[in-house]
Amino acid sequence: RGCESEAFAVMAGMFGGMQIDPVLDERATLSKWLVAINNPDEAVRQIQGQPSGTFICFRMPDGNYSICYSFEARPQFVRLVRSEAGIAVMGSMMAFPKLADLIASLCTNQDPNLPCKLLPPTPVKLTKEQEKEMKKQQKEMEKKQKSADKDKKKTAPGSQWGVSDVVQWIEAIDLKDYCGAFKKNKVDGVTLLKLSEEDLKDLGVGVLAHRKKILEGILVLNQRLGGPQAGGP
């Protein structure tokens, strides 16, 4: 069912050259059920003959995860799939933001796609040196993720406009009465380009003609900056 070195390898980012994976968190990387293999045959070897519900989770060569579990002493597989909502068992409508949340659900409730519940895993016990190294790696991963998120935000359409720029634009199109609302709600360039008519109502733009004027202006900005079309996705 995995070992401490396997969980440690995952946390260190050594899982088949895997980079930061948003569905993983410390609950997964410190667990026994997430193992650093990508060979289904090896998964079968580890699960063969184990009590029903015994399982491991591993990352396939294509980057998706699979669960290998025992049912009536025979290994079974279930594929996990990703979507914008998170990660889910293939065929299930319920997605979870993190892999550990999905596993916790499968250990609590029987999924209709599985013939049995998974057995709650036993937490991995690490040495102080391993815990220290884990925390160090986690901080480095979080730092890299924040840097990546920051870079992504910088390149997003409208990112060159701050709140003050948006307020100046609202004033420039002769709708200065709404400057206060845009400033209060911290509407920057990225947010501006995504505003819909409903959003403008929430901002207090009650006059239809004014909403249309703002939306037409946003449409022009989006065409120029390559952002999404105003008023909807």
GUTINU-568405 format. One line per 2 residues: number of its first residue (from 1); for each residue y, z, x of N, C-alpha, C. Coordinates in Angstrom, 1 decimal. Layout:
NUM> Y:Z:X:Y:Z:X:Y:Z:X | ...
! end
This chain:
1> -1.2:0.0:0.8:0.0:0.0:0.0:1.3:0.0:0.8 | 1.2:-0.6:2.0:2.3:-0.6:2.9:2.3:0.5:3.8
3> 3.3:0.6:4.7:3.4:1.7:5.7:4.9:1.9:6.0 | 5.2:3.0:6.8:6.5:3.3:7.1:7.2:2.2:8.0
5> 6.4:1.6:8.9:6.9:0.6:9.8:7.3:-0.6:9.0 | 6.6:-1.0:7.9:6.9:-2.1:7.1:8.2:-1.9:6.3
7> 8.3:-0.7:5.7:9.6:-0.4:5.0:10.8:-0.4:6.0 | 10.5:0.1:7.2:11.6:0.1:8.2:12.0:-1.3:8.6
9> 11.0:-2.2:8.7:11.3:-3.5:9.1:12.2:-4.2:8.1 | 11.9:-4.0:6.8:12.7:-4.6:5.7:14.1:-4.1:5.8
11> 14.3:-2.8:6.0:15.6:-2.3:6.0:16.4:-2.8:7.2 | 15.7:-3.1:8.3:16.4:-3.6:9.5:16.7:-5.1:9.4
13> 16.3:-5.7:8.3:16.6:-7.1:8.1:15.6:-8.0:8.8 | 14.4:-7.6:9.0:13.4:-8.3:9.8:12.4:-9.0:8.9
15> 12.7:-9.0:7.6:11.7:-9.5:6.6:11.7:-11.0:6.6 | 11.0:-11.6:7.5:10.9:-13.1:7.6:12.3:-13.7:7.9
17> 13.1:-13.0:8.7:14.5:-13.6:9.0:15.4:-13.4:7.8 | 15.1:-12.6:6.8:15.9:-12.4:5.7:17.3:-11.8:6.0
19> 18.3:-12.4:5.4:19.6:-11.8:5.5:19.8:-10.8:4.4 | 21.0:-10.4:4.2:21.3:-9.4:3.1:20.9:-9.9:1.8
21> 20.1:-9.1:1.0:19.6:-9.6:-0.3:20.2:-8.6:-1.3 | 21.0:-9.2:-2.2:21.7:-8.3:-3.2:20.8:-7.6:-4.2
23> 19.5:-8.0:-4.3:18.6:-7.3:-5.2:18.0:-6.0:-4.6 | 18.2:-5.9:-3.3:17.6:-4.8:-2.5:18.6:-3.7:-2.4
25> 18.1:-2.4:-2.4:19.0:-1.3:-2.1:18.1:-0.3:-1.4 | 18.6:0.9:-1.1:17.9:1.9:-0.3:16.6:2.3:-1.0
27> 16.6:2.3:-2.3:15.4:2.7:-3.0:14.2:1.8:-2.7 | 14.5:0.5:-2.6:13.5:-0.4:-2.3:13.1:-0.4:-0.8
29> 14.1:-0.4:0.1:13.8:-0.5:1.5:13.2:0.8:2.1 | 13.3:1.9:1.4:12.7:3.2:1.8:11.4:3.4:1.1
31> 10.9:2.5:0.3:9.7:2.7:-0.5:8.5:2.2:0.3 | 7.3:2.6:-0.3:6.1:2.1:0.3:5.7:0.8:-0.4
33> 6.2:0.5:-1.6:5.7:-0.6:-2.3:6.3:-1.9:-1.8 | 7.5:-1.9:-1.1:8.0:-3.1:-0.6:7.5:-3.3:0.8
35> 6.7:-4.3:1.0:6.0:-4.5:2.3:6.5:-5.8:3.0 | 6.5:-5.8:4.3:7.0:-6.9:5.1:5.9:-7.9:5.4
37> 5.4:-8.5:4.3:4.4:-9.6:4.5:4.9:-10.8:3.6 | 4.4:-12.0:3.9:4.7:-13.1:3.0:3.5:-14.0:2.8
39> 2.3:-13.3:2.9:1.1:-14.0:2.8:0.3:-13.4:1.6 | 0.1:-14.1:0.5:-0.7:-13.6:-0.6:-2.1:-13.1:-0.2
41> -2.7:-13.7:0.7:-4.0:-13.3:1.2:-4.0:-11.9:1.7 | -3.0:-11.6:2.5:-2.8:-10.2:3.0:-2.6:-9.2:1.9
43> -1.8:-9.6:0.9:-1.5:-8.8:-0.3:-2.8:-8.5:-1.0 | -3.7:-9.5:-1.2:-5.0:-9.3:-1.8:-5.8:-8.3:-1.0
45> -5.8:-8.4:0.3:-6.6:-7.5:1.2:-6.2:-6.1:1.0 | -4.8:-5.8:0.9:-4.3:-4.5:0.7:-4.6:-3.9:-0.7
47> -4.7:-4.7:-1.7:-4.9:-4.2:-3.0:-6.4:-4.2:-3.5 | -7.2:-5.0:-2.9:-8.6:-5.1:-3.3:-9.3:-3.8:-3.4
49> -9.9:-3.5:-4.6:-10.6:-2.3:-4.8:-9.8:-1.1:-5.2 | -8.5:-1.2:-5.2:-7.6:-0.1:-5.5:-7.6:0.2:-7.0
51> -7.3:1.5:-7.4:-7.2:1.8:-8.9:-6.2:0.9:-9.6 | -6.5:0.7:-10.9:-5.6:-0.2:-11.7:-4.2:0.4:-11.7
53> -3.2:-0.5:-11.5:-1.8:-0.1:-11.4:-1.3:0.0:-10.0 | -2.2:0.1:-9.0:-1.8:0.1:-7.6:-1.1:-1.2:-7.3
55> 0.0:-1.2:-6.6:0.7:-2.5:-6.3:1.5:-2.4:-5.0 | 1.8:-3.6:-4.6:2.8:-3.8:-3.6:3.7:-5.0:-4.0
57> 4.9:-5.0:-3.4:5.8:-6.1:-3.7:6.2:-6.8:-2.4 | 6.2:-8.1:-2.3:6.5:-8.8:-1.1:7.3:-10.0:-1.4
59> 7.9:-10.5:-0.3:8.8:-11.7:-0.4:8.0:-12.9:0.0 | 8.0:-13.9:-0.9:7.2:-15.2:-0.6:8.0:-16.0:0.3
61> 7.4:-17.0:1.0:8.1:-17.9:1.9:9.3:-18.7:1.2 | 9.3:-18.9:-0.1:10.4:-19.5:-0.8:11.6:-18.6:-1.1
63> 11.4:-17.3:-0.7:12.5:-16.4:-0.9:12.4:-15.5:-2.2 | 11.5:-15.9:-3.1:11.3:-15.1:-4.3:10.3:-14.0:-4.0
65> 10.3:-13.0:-4.9:9.4:-11.9:-4.8:8.2:-12.0:-5.7 | 7.1:-11.4:-5.2:5.9:-11.4:-6.1:5.4:-9.9:-6.0
67> 4.7:-9.6:-7.1:4.0:-8.3:-7.1:2.5:-8.5:-7.1 | 1.8:-7.9:-6.2:0.3:-8.0:-6.3:-0.2:-6.6:-6.7
69> -0.9:-6.5:-7.8:-1.4:-5.3:-8.3:-2.9:-5.3:-8.7 | -3.5:-4.2:-8.8:-4.9:-4.1:-9.1:-5.1:-3.8:-10.6
71> -6.0:-4.6:-11.2:-6.4:-4.3:-12.6:-7.9:-4.5:-12.6 | -8.5:-3.3:-13.0:-10.0:-3.3:-13.1:-10.6:-3.7:-11.7
73> -10.0:-3.1:-10.6:-10.4:-3.3:-9.2:-10.2:-4.7:-8.7 | -9.5:-5.6:-9.4:-9.3:-6.9:-9.0:-7.8:-7.2:-8.8
75> -7.4:-7.8:-7.7:-6.0:-8.1:-7.4:-5.5:-9.2:-8.4 | -4.3:-8.9:-8.9:-3.6:-9.8:-9.8:-2.2:-10.1:-9.2
77> -1.6:-11.2:-9.6:-0.2:-11.5:-9.1:0.7:-11.7:-10.3 | 2.0:-11.3:-10.1:3.0:-11.7:-11.1:4.3:-12.1:-10.3
79> 4.8:-13.2:-10.7:6.0:-13.7:-10.0:7.3:-13.1:-10.5 | 8.2:-12.9:-9.7:9.6:-12.4:-10.1:10.6:-13.6:-9.9
81> 11.5:-13.6:-10.9:12.5:-14.7:-10.8:13.9:-14.1:-10.9 | 14.8:-14.9:-10.3:16.2:-14.5:-10.3:17.0:-15.3:-11.3
83> 18.1:-14.6:-11.8:19.1:-15.3:-12.6:20.4:-14.6:-12.4 | 21.5:-15.1:-13.0:22.8:-14.4:-12.9:22.7:-13.0:-13.4
85> 21.8:-12.7:-14.3:21.6:-11.3:-14.9:20.9:-10.4:-13.9 | 20.2:-10.9:-12.9:19.5:-10.1:-12.0:18.1:-10.6:-11.7
87> 17.1:-9.8:-11.6:15.7:-10.1:-11.3:14.8:-9.7:-12.4 | 13.8:-10.5:-12.7:12.9:-10.2:-13.8:11.5:-10.7:-13.6
89> 10.6:-10.2:-14.3:9.2:-10.7:-14.3:9.2:-12.1:-14.9 | 8.5:-13.1:-14.3:8.5:-14.4:-14.9:8.0:-14.4:-16.3
91> 8.7:-14.9:-17.3:8.4:-14.9:-18.7:9.0:-13.9:-19.5 | 9.7:-12.9:-18.8:10.3:-11.8:-19.5:11.8:-12.1:-19.7
93> 12.3:-11.6:-20.8:13.8:-11.8:-21.1:14.6:-10.7:-20.5 | 14.0:-9.6:-20.0:14.8:-8.5:-19.5:14.9:-8.6:-18.0
95> 16.2:-8.7:-17.5:16.5:-8.7:-16.1:17.1:-7.4:-15.7 | 16.9:-7.1:-14.4:17.5:-5.9:-13.8:18.3:-6.2:-12.6
97> 19.4:-5.4:-12.4:20.3:-5.8:-11.3:19.7:-5.6:-9.9 | 18.7:-4.6:-9.8:18.1:-4.4:-8.5:16.6:-4.4:-8.7
99> 15.9:-4.7:-7.6:14.4:-4.8:-7.6:13.8:-3.4:-7.9 | 14.4:-2.4:-7.4:13.9:-1.0:-7.6:14.0:-0.7:-9.1
101> 15.0:-1.1:-9.8:15.1:-0.9:-11.3:14.0:-1.5:-12.0 | 13.7:-2.8:-11.6:12.6:-3.5:-12.3:11.3:-2.7:-12.0
103> 11.0:-2.3:-10.8:9.8:-1.6:-10.5:9.7:-0.3:-11.3 | 10.8:0.4:-11.4:10.8:1.7:-12.1:10.4:1.4:-13.6
105> 10.9:0.3:-14.1:10.6:0.0:-15.5:9.1:-0.3:-15.7 | 8.6:-1.1:-14.8:7.1:-1.4:-14.8:6.2:-0.2:-14.6
107> 6.8:0.8:-14.0:6.0:2.1:-13.8:6.1:3.0:-15.0 | 7.1:2.7:-15.9:7.4:3.6:-17.0:6.9:2.9:-18.3
109> 7.1:1.6:-18.5:6.7:0.9:-19.7:5.8:-0.2:-19.3 | 4.8:-0.5:-20.2:3.9:-1.6:-19.9:4.6:-2.9:-20.3
111> 4.8:-3.8:-19.4:5.4:-5.1:-19.6:4.3:-6.0:-20.3 | 4.7:-6.8:-21.4:3.7:-7.6:-22.1:3.1:-8.7:-21.1
113> 3.8:-9.0:-20.0:3.2:-9.9:-19.1:2.2:-9.3:-18.1 | 2.0:-8.0:-18.2:1.1:-7.3:-17.3:0.0:-6.6:-18.2
115> -1.2:-6.5:-17.8:-2.2:-5.9:-18.6:-2.2:-4.3:-18.4 | -1.4:-3.8:-17.5:-1.3:-2.4:-17.3:0.0:-2.0:-16.7
117> 0.3:-0.7:-16.8:1.5:-0.2:-16.2:1.2:0.0:-14.7 | 2.3:-0.2:-13.9:2.1:0.1:-12.5:2.1:1.6:-12.2
119> 1.4:2.0:-11.2:1.4:3.4:-10.8:2.7:3.8:-10.1 | 3.3:4.9:-10.4:4.5:5.3:-9.7:4.2:5.5:-8.2
121> 4.9:4.9:-7.3:4.7:4.9:-5.9:5.1:6.3:-5.3 | 4.4:6.6:-4.2:4.8:7.8:-3.4:5.8:7.4:-2.4
123> 7.0:8.2:-2.4:8.0:7.9:-1.4:7.6:7.9:0.0 | 8.1:7.1:0.8:7.8:7.1:2.3:8.5:8.3:2.9
125> 7.7:8.9:3.8:8.3:10.0:4.6:8.6:9.5:6.0 | 9.9:9.6:6.4:10.3:9.0:7.6:10.6:10.2:8.6
127> 10.6:9.9:9.9:11.0:10.8:10.9:12.5:10.8:10.9 | 13.1:11.8:11.6:14.6:11.9:11.6:15.2:10.7:12.4
129> 14.4:10.3:13.4:14.9:9.1:14.1:15.0:7.9:13.2 | 13.9:7.7:12.4:13.9:6.5:11.5:14.9:6.6:10.5
131> 15.2:7.8:9.9:16.2:8.0:8.9:17.6:7.7:9.5 | 17.8:8.1:10.7:19.1:7.9:11.4:19.3:6.4:11.6
133> 18.2:5.7:12.0:18.3:4.2:12.2:18.5:3.5:10.9 | 17.8:4.0:9.9:17.9:3.4:8.5:19.4:3.4:8.1
135> 20.0:4.6:8.2:21.4:4.8:7.8:22.3:3.9:8.6 | 22.0:3.8:9.9:22.9:2.9:10.7:22.8:1.4:10.3
137> 21.5:1.0:10.0:21.3:-0.4:9.5:22.0:-0.6:8.2 | 21.9:0.4:7.3:22.5:0.3:6.0:24.0:0.1:6.0
139> 24.6:0.9:6.9:26.0:0.8:7.1:26.4:-0.6:7.6 | 25.7:-1.1:8.6:26.0:-2.4:9.1:25.8:-3.5:8.1
141> 24.8:-3.4:7.2:24.6:-4.3:6.2:25.7:-4.3:5.1 | 26.1:-3.1:4.8:27.2:-2.9:3.8:28.5:-3.5:4.4
143> 28.7:-3.3:5.7:29.9:-3.8:6.4:29.9:-5.3:6.3 | 28.8:-5.9:6.6:28.7:-7.4:6.6:28.9:-7.9:5.2
145> 28.3:-7.2:4.2:28.5:-7.6:2.8:29.9:-7.6:2.4 | 30.6:-6.5:2.7:32.0:-6.4:2.4:32.9:-7.5:3.0
147> 32.5:-7.8:4.3:33.2:-8.8:5.0:33.0:-10.2:4.3 | 31.7:-10.4:3.9:31.4:-11.7:3.2:32.1:-11.8:1.9
149> 32.2:-10.7:1.2:32.9:-10.7:-0.1:34.4:-10.9:0.1 | 34.9:-10.3:1.1:36.3:-10.5:1.4:36.7:-11.9:1.8
151> 35.8:-12.6:2.6:36.0:-14.0:2.9:35.9:-14.9:1.7 | 34.9:-14.5:0.8:34.8:-15.3:-0.4:36.0:-15.3:-1.2
153> 36.5:-14.1:-1.4:37.7:-13.9:-2.2:38.9:-14.7:-1.6 | 39.0:-14.7:-0.3:40.1:-15.4:0.3:40.1:-16.9:0.1
155> 38.9:-17.4:-0.1:38.7:-18.9:-0.3:38.7:-19.2:-1.8 | 38.7:-18.3:-2.7:38.7:-18.5:-4.1:40.0:-19.2:-4.6
157> 39.9:-20.1:-5.6:41.1:-20.8:-6.1:42.1:-19.8:-6.6 | 43.3:-19.9:-6.1:44.4:-19.0:-6.5:44.5:-17.8:-5.6
159> 43.7:-17.7:-4.6:43.7:-16.5:-3.8:44.9:-16.3:-3.0 | 45.7:-17.4:-2.8:46.9:-17.3:-2.1:48.1:-16.7:-2.9
161> 47.9:-16.5:-4.2:48.9:-15.9:-5.0:48.6:-14.4:-5.3 | 49.6:-13.6:-5.0:49.4:-12.2:-5.4:50.0:-11.9:-6.8
163> 50.1:-10.7:-7.2:50.6:-10.3:-8.5:52.1:-10.7:-8.6 | 52.8:-10.5:-7.5:54.3:-10.8:-7.5:54.5:-12.4:-7.7
165> 53.6:-13.2:-7.1:53.7:-14.6:-7.2:53.4:-15.0:-8.7 | 52.5:-14.4:-9.3:52.2:-14.7:-10.7:53.4:-14.3:-11.6
167> 53.9:-13.2:-11.3:55.1:-12.7:-12.1:56.3:-13.7:-12.0 | 56.5:-14.2:-10.8:57.5:-15.2:-10.5:57.2:-16.5:-11.3
169> 56.0:-16.9:-11.3:55.6:-18.1:-12.1:55.8:-17.9:-13.6 | 55.5:-16.8:-14.1:55.7:-16.5:-15.5:57.2:-16.6:-15.8
171> 58.0:-16.0:-14.9:59.5:-16.1:-15.1:60.0:-17.5:-15.0 | 59.4:-18.3:-14.1:59.8:-19.7:-13.9:59.6:-20.6:-15.1
173> 58.6:-20.2:-15.9:58.3:-21.1:-17.1:59.0:-20.5:-18.3 | 60.0:-19.7:-18.0:60.9:-19.1:-19.1:60.1:-18.2:-20.1
175> 59.2:-17.4:-19.5:58.5:-16.4:-20.4:58.6:-15.1:-19.7 | 59.8:-14.7:-19.2:60.0:-13.5:-18.4:59.7:-12.2:-19.2
177> 59.7:-12.3:-20.6:59.4:-11.2:-21.4:58.0:-10.6:-21.2 | 57.1:-11.5:-20.6:55.7:-11.1:-20.4:55.5:-10.6:-18.9
179> 56.5:-10.7:-18.1:56.3:-10.3:-16.7:55.8:-8.9:-16.5 | 56.3:-8.0:-17.3:55.9:-6.6:-17.2:54.4:-6.5:-17.5
181> 53.9:-7.2:-18.5:52.5:-7.1:-18.9:51.6:-7.6:-17.8 | 52.0:-8.7:-17.2:51.2:-9.3:-16.1:51.2:-8.4:-14.9
183> 52.3:-7.8:-14.6:52.4:-6.9:-13.5:51.6:-5.6:-13.7 | 51.7:-5.1:-14.9:51.0:-3.8:-15.3:49.5:-4.0:-15.2
185> 49.0:-5.2:-15.6:47.6:-5.5:-15.6:47.1:-6.1:-14.3 | 48.0:-6.2:-13.3:47.6:-6.6:-11.9:47.0:-8.0:-11.9
187> 47.6:-8.9:-12.6:47.1:-10.3:-12.7:47.5:-11.1:-11.5 | 46.6:-11.3:-10.6:46.9:-12.1:-9.4:46.5:-13.6:-9.6
189> 46.6:-14.4:-8.6:46.3:-15.8:-8.7:44.9:-16.1:-9.2 | 43.9:-15.4:-8.6:42.5:-15.7:-9.0:42.3:-15.4:-10.5
191> 42.9:-14.2:-10.9:42.7:-13.9:-12.3:43.5:-14.8:-13.2 | 44.7:-15.2:-12.8:45.5:-16.1:-13.6:44.7:-17.4:-14.0
193> 44.1:-18.0:-13.0:43.4:-19.3:-13.2:42.2:-19.2:-14.1 | 41.8:-17.9:-14.4:40.6:-17.7:-15.3:41.0:-17.2:-16.7
195> 42.3:-17.1:-16.9:42.7:-16.5:-18.2:42.4:-17.5:-19.4 | 41.9:-16.9:-20.5:41.7:-17.6:-21.7:42.7:-17.2:-22.8
197> 42.7:-17.9:-23.9:43.6:-17.5:-25.0:43.4:-16.1:-25.4 | 42.2:-15.7:-25.5:41.9:-14.3:-25.9:42.5:-13.3:-24.9
199> 42.4:-13.6:-23.6:42.9:-12.8:-22.6:44.4:-12.6:-22.7 | 45.1:-13.8:-23.1:46.5:-13.7:-23.2:46.9:-12.9:-24.4
201> 46.1:-12.9:-25.5:46.4:-12.0:-26.6:46.3:-10.6:-26.2 | 45.3:-10.3:-25.4:45.1:-8.9:-24.9:46.3:-8.5:-24.0
203> 46.9:-9.4:-23.3:48.1:-9.1:-22.5:49.3:-9.0:-23.3 | 49.2:-9.2:-24.6:50.4:-9.1:-25.5:51.2:-10.3:-25.7
205> 50.6:-11.5:-25.4:51.3:-12.8:-25.7:51.0:-13.2:-27.1 | 51.7:-12.7:-28.0:51.4:-12.8:-29.4:51.9:-14.2:-30.0
207> 52.8:-14.8:-29.4:53.3:-16.1:-30.0:52.4:-17.2:-29.5 | 51.9:-18.0:-30.5:51.0:-19.1:-30.2:51.6:-20.1:-29.2
209> 52.9:-20.5:-29.5:53.5:-21.4:-28.6:53.6:-21.0:-27.2 | 53.8:-19.7:-27.0:53.9:-19.1:-25.7:52.5:-19.1:-25.0
211> 51.4:-18.8:-25.7:50.1:-18.9:-25.2:49.7:-20.3:-24.7 | 50.1:-21.3:-25.6:49.8:-22.7:-25.3:50.5:-23.1:-24.0
213> 51.8:-22.6:-23.9:52.6:-23.0:-22.7:52.0:-22.4:-21.4 | 51.5:-21.2:-21.5:50.9:-20.6:-20.3:49.6:-21.3:-20.0
215> 48.8:-21.6:-21.0:47.5:-22.2:-20.8:47.7:-23.6:-20.2 | 48.7:-24.3:-20.7:48.9:-25.7:-20.2:49.3:-25.6:-18.7
217> 50.2:-24.5:-18.4:50.5:-24.3:-17.0:49.4:-24.0:-16.1 | 48.4:-23.2:-16.6:47.2:-22.8:-15.9:46.4:-24.0:-15.6
219> 46.3:-24.9:-16.7:45.5:-26.1:-16.5:46.0:-26.9:-15.4 | 47.3:-27.1:-15.3:47.9:-27.8:-14.2:47.6:-27.2:-12.8
221> 47.7:-25.9:-12.8:47.4:-25.1:-11.5:45.9:-25.3:-11.1 | 45.1:-25.2:-12.1:43.6:-25.4:-11.8:43.3:-26.8:-11.3
223> 43.9:-27.8:-11.9:43.7:-29.1:-11.4:44.2:-29.3:-10.0 | 45.2:-28.6:-9.7:45.8:-28.7:-8.3:45.0:-27.9:-7.3
225> 44.5:-26.8:-7.7:43.8:-25.9:-6.8:42.3:-25.9:-6.9 | 41.8:-26.7:-7.8:40.3:-26.8:-7.9:39.6:-25.7:-8.6
227> 40.3:-24.9:-9.4:39.7:-23.8:-10.1:39.1:-24.2:-11.4 | 38.5:-23.3:-12.2:37.9:-23.6:-13.5:38.9:-24.0:-14.5
229> 38.5:-24.7:-15.5:39.5:-25.1:-16.6:39.9:-23.9:-17.4 | 41.2:-23.8:-17.7:41.7:-22.7:-18.5:41.1:-22.8:-19.9
231> 41.0:-21.6:-20.5:40.6:-21.5:-21.9:39.1:-21.3:-22.1 | 38.3:-21.4:-21.1:36.9:-21.3:-21.2:36.2:-21.7:-19.9
233> 34.8:-21.5:-19.8:34.1:-21.8:-18.6:34.0:-23.3:-18.4
! end
